[in-house]
Amino acid sequence: MVRYTKKYINSMTVLVVCLSWFLAACDQKQTTALYSSQINTQQTMNWVLDPHADLIWDSSGFVVTAQGVQNLAPSTDEEWDAVRNAAASIVEAGNLLIMPHHAQGRDAWIGHSRGLQFTGMELLKAAENRDAQALFDLGGQLYINCQSCHDQYLDLAAQERLN
């Protein structure tokens, strides 16, 4: 059995505490260095988020034409997989938008991004359960998430461009 002296244990405790403080200080300074966004927020919206939101919206509801009613809900495993993949991308787009480069310390922005994550997770469940009605309902929730953010930030961005 190994026996440690009280002095050794106290020295190790002090070392661990100091190391923890040091690492915490380094972590705070390097947090923004960990993130490197090569595209701006508008590009993130247009290239990352919008195509996946469009796939969700295009995969639910009905279209009435002269030929009859077309159900837009996925009907094959491949179509449901595409919805699942889009939902996962929406969850992760929420993570991207919380990055310091995009969020810029704005609490409301972060709240909208968290809303995307929550809705995306619910969309994942709907896709896994092959639940067309939940997909339709959550598509509406996704629209509300997007529109509430746009109402707050698109007007602000337009005003900033004019000034």
N, C-alpha and C positions, 0 to 999 in steps of 0.2 A: 504494500500500500504506500502510495506517495503522500508525504505530508508536506504541506506548505506552511511557511511561517506567516504570521500575521503581517509582518512587514512586507513580504512578497505579495500577499493578496492585496494589501492596500496600494502598493506600487502598481500592480496590474489594474486595479480599479481606476486609479488616477490616469493611467495610460489610456484605458478604454474611453473614459470620459473625454479626455483631451482629443483623442483621435476622432470621436464622434462629433465634437464641436468643429474640428477642422474640416471634416468631410461635409458637414452641414453647411459651413460657410462656402466651401468650394462648390457645392451643389447649387446654392442660390446664385452664385456668380455665373455658373456654367449652364443654368437652365435654358436661357435663351440661346446659348451657343449650341445646345443640343438640337435645336430646330433650325432647319434651313429650307425655307420655302423659296422655290425658284419661280413660282407664278404668283401673281397678285390675287386679291380677293375676287375681283370680277372674273378672272380666268378660272379660279377654283369653282366659282358658281357655274359658269358657262360650260366648262369642260369636265368637271367632276360630278357636281351635284345635279344639275339640270337633266343630263341624259338619263340618269337613274330615276329621277322623279317622273320624267316623261314616260319611262317604261311602266312605272306603277300606274300612272293615270291612263295610259293606253291599254292597260290590261284589266280594266274594270268598267262596268256599266254596259250599256246597250246602245246600238246605233239602229235607227229606224230608217229604212230606205224603201224605194218602190218594190224591191225584191223581198222585203220582209224585215224582221227584227234579227239583228246580229248581236249575239252575246260576246262581249269582249274578254270575258274571263278566260284565264288559261285553261286549256283542255288536255294538254299533254304534259308528261314529266319534264320535257325540255322547257316548255313555257313556264311552268311553275318554278323550275330551277332558275330561269332568267329573272323571275320576280324575286326569288330568294336572294340572288346575287345583287340585284338592284337594292333590295332592302339592306343588305349588309354594307353596301357602298354608302348608303344614306347614313347609317350609323357612323361609319368611319369619316364621312364628310363632316359630320358634327364634331368629331375629334379634331379634324384639320382646322375647322373654323374657330376652335378654341385656342389654337396656337397663338403665341404672343403677336406674331406678325399680322394676324387677322383680327384678333380680339382687341388688341391695344388697350387692355384693362377695362373694357366696357362691360359692366355687369349685365346689362340688358342683352347685349350681343351674346354673351355666354349663356344666358337663359334661353334665348332663341335656339342656340346651338344644342343645348341640352334637350330642348323640345324635339329637335330633329332626331337626336339619338333615341329618345323614348319612343317616338312614332316609328322609327326604323326598326327598333326591337319588336314592337307589336306587329309590324309588317312581316318580319321574319317568322313570327309565330303563325300568322295567317298563311304564309306560304307553306310552312311546314305542315300545317293542318289542312291545306288545300281548301281554305275557307274563302270562297268568292265574295260572300257578303261582307266579311270582315275586311277583305282587301278593298272593296268599294268604300266602306265607311272610313277606313284608315287613309285611303287616298284623299278623302275630304279633309281629314285631320292634317295630313301633310300639306295640303293647299293652305289651310289656315295658318300652320306654322310658317310657311314661306311668306305668305301675304302679310302677316303681322310684322315680320322682320323687314320686309320691303317697305311697308308703311312707315316704319321708323327710320330706316337707314337709306333707302333710295332717295327720298326727298332731301335728307341731310346731305348726301353725296352730291346731288344735283345743285344744291345751294352752294356747297363748297366750290364746285367747278365754276360757278358763275362769279364768285368773288375773287 
